[in-house]
C-alpha cells in the first residue's frame, strides 16, 4: 500500500504527480507531462471520464478502489509500465 492517508481522487493524482517527477518517468504514450499521466491513470483505473467535473475529484474512494489505483501507480513508478499498457488501452 502506498499510503493510507490518500483517500480521494485528487489525493492520488497529486501524489502521483509528485512521485512521477521524483522518479523522472518518461511520458510519451498518450501524454507528455506528469499531471496528464497521473490524471489519466487514476481516472482510467476507475473507468471515469477524463473530463469529469473537478468537484468529483474530492470524492472518497472505497478501499477496493484505493487498492486498485495504488497497485497501478506502484507498477507505473517501480516497473515503469506505461499507463496505456496498465489500462489495457495499447
C-alpha positions in Angstrom: 0.0 0.0 0.0 1.3 3.4 -0.9 -0.1 5.3 2.0 -3.4 5.1 3.9 -3.7 8.9 4.0 -4.6 9.1 0.3 -8.4 9.0 0.3 -9.7 11.0 -2.7 -9.1 11.0 -6.5 -7.4 14.4 -6.0 -5.1 12.9 -3.3 -4.0 10.1 -5.6 -3.5 12.4 -8.6 -1.4 14.9 -6.6 0.7 12.2 -5.0 1.3 10.5 -8.4 2.4 13.8 -10.0 5.0 14.3 -7.2 6.3 10.8 -7.5 6.4 10.8 -11.3 8.5 13.9 -11.2 10.7 12.4 -8.4 11.3 9.2 -10.4 12.0 11.0 -13.7 9.4 8.9 -15.6 9.2 9.1 -19.4 5.9 10.4 -20.8 5.1 9.7 -24.4 2.4 7.1 -24.7 -0.5 9.4 -24.9 0.6 12.2 -22.5 3.6 14.5 -22.3 3.6 15.5 -18.6 3.2 14.2 -15.1 -0.2 15.8 -14.4 -1.9 14.4 -17.5 -0.3 11.0 -16.9 -1.5 10.9 -13.3 -5.0 12.0 -14.1 -5.3 9.5 -17.0 -4.0 6.6 -14.8 -6.1 7.4 -11.7 -9.4 8.2 -13.6 -8.8 5.4 -16.1 -8.3 2.8 -13.4 -11.8 3.6 -12.1 -13.4 3.9 -15.5 -14.1 7.6 -15.0 -14.0 10.1 -17.9 -11.1 12.4 -18.4 -13.4 15.4 -18.4 -15.0 14.6 -15.0 -16.1 17.7 -13.1 -13.4 18.9 -10.6 -15.9 18.6 -7.8 -15.8 14.8 -8.2 -12.0 14.8 -7.5 -12.8 15.3 -3.8 -14.9 12.1 -3.5 -13.5 9.5 -1.2 -12.6 6.2 -2.8 -13.7 2.8 -1.5 -11.0 0.5 -0.1 -11.1 -1.7 -3.2 -10.7 1.3 -5.5 -7.8 2.6 -3.4 -6.0 -0.8 -3.6 -6.6 -1.0 -7.4 -5.3 2.5 -8.1 -2.3 2.1 -5.8 -1.3 -1.2 -7.4 -1.3 0.5 -10.8 0.6 3.5 -9.5 3.2 1.2 -8.0 3.6 -0.6 -11.3 3.9 2.7 -13.2 6.6 4.0 -10.8 8.6 0.9 -10.0 8.2 -1.2 -13.1 7.8 1.8 -15.4 5.0 0.2 -17.3 3.3 2.8 -19.5 -0.2 3.9 -18.4 -1.7 2.8 -21.7 -0.5 -0.7 -21.0 -1.7 -0.6 -17.4 -5.2 0.4 -18.5 -5.1 -2.1 -21.4 -5.5 0.7 -24.0 -2.5 -0.2 -26.0 
